[in-house]
Amino acid sequence: MALHGCSSPPSPTPAPAAPSAPPAAPAPRPSSLAVERQWLQSWFEGTPVRITQRSEAAFTVDVPRDYCFDAGRSIVKPPLAAVLDKLAQSLQRKPAARVELLAAPGDTAAVSPLAQQRADSVRKYLIARGVSSDQLGAPTSTAVPAVQLRVGLASP
């Protein structure tokens, strides 16, 4: 009596493996500053705030004057405060980032002492929100009818 039914059948020989394709190169990773720009854009999509990429390592935030200050005043209005709050969060996450240009307009196209006061107010506002003064350039006035903030990576 043979126990033929109890033995296991021979295992099939595996087919030779197909040559595998070389691993795909990883997708280029956006710079950390590009991620911050995209994050800010997502917050202000559909608003008059313009966030423009200037280079791989820099972007500009423009907030129209009408949303920034009341006529003749240098106190930051709530719409500008909302932008500065998000920018402060971004700068705190990226200590290598620096606001290279921090400019504010006066009430007219002419550069005025009011424009300088407004730029000073923007800088003070960011510092009050925890941004290091080392991350902020000198406040300056501009004839452009918008608060302008140019963010870039600090030089090594």
C-alpha positions as CSV (number, residue, x, y, z in Angstrom):
1,M,0.0,0.0,0.0
2,A,1.4,3.2,-1.1
3,L,0.5,6.5,0.4
4,H,0.6,8.2,-2.9
5,G,-2.3,10.7,-2.1
6,C,-0.6,12.0,1.0
7,S,2.5,13.5,-0.7
8,S,2.4,17.1,-1.8
9,P,2.7,17.8,-5.4
10,P,6.0,19.2,-6.6
11,S,6.0,23.0,-6.4
12,P,6.1,24.7,-9.8
13,T,9.2,26.4,-10.7
14,P,8.8,30.2,-10.6
15,A,8.9,32.0,-13.9
16,P,11.9,34.1,-14.3
17,A,11.3,37.6,-13.0
18,A,10.7,40.2,-15.7
19,P,13.4,42.8,-15.7
20,S,12.2,45.7,-13.5
21,A,12.2,49.2,-14.7
22,P,14.7,51.5,-13.1
23,P,13.2,53.3,-10.1
24,A,11.5,56.6,-11.1
25,A,13.3,59.7,-10.2
26,P,11.5,61.4,-7.3
27,A,9.4,64.4,-8.3
28,P,11.2,67.6,-7.7
29,R,10.3,68.9,-4.3
30,P,9.2,72.5,-4.1
31,S,11.4,74.8,-2.0
32,S,10.1,75.4,1.5
33,L,9.4,79.0,0.5
34,A,7.3,77.8,-2.4
35,V,5.2,75.8,0.0
36,E,4.7,78.9,2.2
37,R,3.7,80.9,-0.9
38,Q,1.1,78.3,-1.9
39,W,-0.2,78.2,1.7
40,L,-0.6,81.9,1.8
41,Q,-2.3,81.9,-1.6
42,S,-4.8,79.3,-0.4
43,W,-5.8,81.7,2.4
44,F,-6.3,84.7,0.2
45,E,-7.7,83.2,-2.9
46,G,-10.6,85.3,-4.2
47,T,-9.5,88.4,-2.3
48,P,-7.6,91.5,-3.7
49,V,-4.4,90.3,-2.1
50,R,-1.9,89.4,-4.7
51,I,0.9,86.9,-4.0
52,T,3.4,86.6,-6.9
53,Q,6.3,84.3,-7.2
54,R,9.4,86.3,-8.1
55,S,11.9,83.5,-8.2
56,E,12.5,80.0,-6.8
57,A,13.5,81.7,-3.5
58,A,11.3,84.8,-3.3
59,F,7.7,86.0,-3.6
60,T,5.8,89.2,-3.1
61,V,2.6,90.0,-1.2
62,D,0.7,93.1,-2.3
63,V,-2.3,94.4,-0.4
64,P,-4.2,97.3,-2.0
65,R,-4.0,100.5,0.1
66,D,-7.8,100.7,0.5
67,Y,-7.6,97.5,2.7
68,C,-4.6,98.6,4.7
69,F,-5.2,102.0,6.3
70,D,-7.8,104.6,6.8
71,A,-7.1,108.0,5.0
72,G,-4.6,110.0,6.9
73,R,-4.0,107.2,9.5
74,S,-1.2,104.7,10.0
75,I,-3.1,102.1,12.1
76,V,-3.3,98.7,10.5
77,K,-6.9,97.9,9.4
78,P,-8.4,94.4,10.0
79,P,-8.0,93.2,6.3
80,L,-4.3,94.0,6.4
81,A,-4.0,92.5,9.9
82,A,-5.4,89.2,8.6
83,V,-2.7,89.1,5.9
84,L,0.1,90.0,8.4
85,D,-1.1,87.4,10.9
86,K,-0.8,84.6,8.2
87,L,2.6,86.0,7.0
88,A,3.8,86.1,10.7
89,Q,2.8,82.4,11.0
90,S,4.7,81.6,7.8
91,L,7.8,83.5,8.9
92,Q,7.8,81.7,12.3
93,R,7.8,78.4,10.5
94,K,10.6,79.4,8.2
95,P,13.3,81.2,10.3
96,A,15.5,81.4,7.2
97,A,12.9,83.5,5.4
98,R,13.2,87.3,5.5
99,V,11.0,90.2,4.5
100,E,13.5,91.9,2.2
101,L,11.1,94.7,1.2
102,L,8.5,96.1,3.6
103,A,6.9,99.1,2.0
104,A,3.7,101.1,2.5
105,P,2.1,103.9,0.5
106,G,0.8,107.2,1.6
107,D,-2.7,108.5,0.6
108,T,-1.4,109.8,-2.7
109,A,1.1,108.7,-5.4
110,A,3.7,110.9,-3.8
111,V,6.0,109.4,-1.2
112,S,5.2,111.0,2.2
113,P,6.0,110.9,5.9
114,L,2.6,109.1,6.3
115,A,3.9,106.3,4.1
116,Q,6.9,105.8,6.3
117,Q,4.7,105.8,9.4
118,R,2.6,103.1,7.8
119,A,5.6,101.0,6.9
120,D,6.8,101.4,10.5
121,S,3.3,100.2,11.7
122,V,3.5,97.1,9.5
123,R,6.9,96.2,10.9
124,K,5.8,96.8,14.5
125,Y,2.7,94.7,13.9
126,L,4.7,91.7,12.6
127,I,7.1,92.0,15.5
128,A,4.1,92.0,17.9
129,R,3.0,88.8,16.3
130,G,6.3,87.1,17.1
131,V,8.4,87.7,14.0
132,S,12.0,88.3,14.8
133,S,13.2,91.8,13.9
134,D,16.2,90.0,12.2
135,Q,13.7,88.7,9.6
136,L,12.5,92.1,8.7
137,G,14.1,94.6,6.4
138,A,13.9,98.3,7.1
139,P,10.5,99.8,6.6
140,T,10.2,102.1,3.6
141,S,7.7,104.2,1.8
142,T,6.5,103.5,-1.8
143,A,4.5,105.3,-4.4
144,V,2.7,102.1,-5.4
145,P,-0.8,102.1,-4.0
146,A,-0.3,98.9,-2.0
147,V,1.5,97.5,1.0
148,Q,4.3,95.5,-0.5
149,L,6.1,92.6,1.3
150,R,8.9,90.8,-0.6
151,V,9.8,87.6,1.1
152,G,13.0,85.7,0.3
153,L,15.4,83.3,1.9
154,A,18.2,84.8,3.9
155,S,21.7,84.5,2.3
156,P,23.8,81.8,4.0
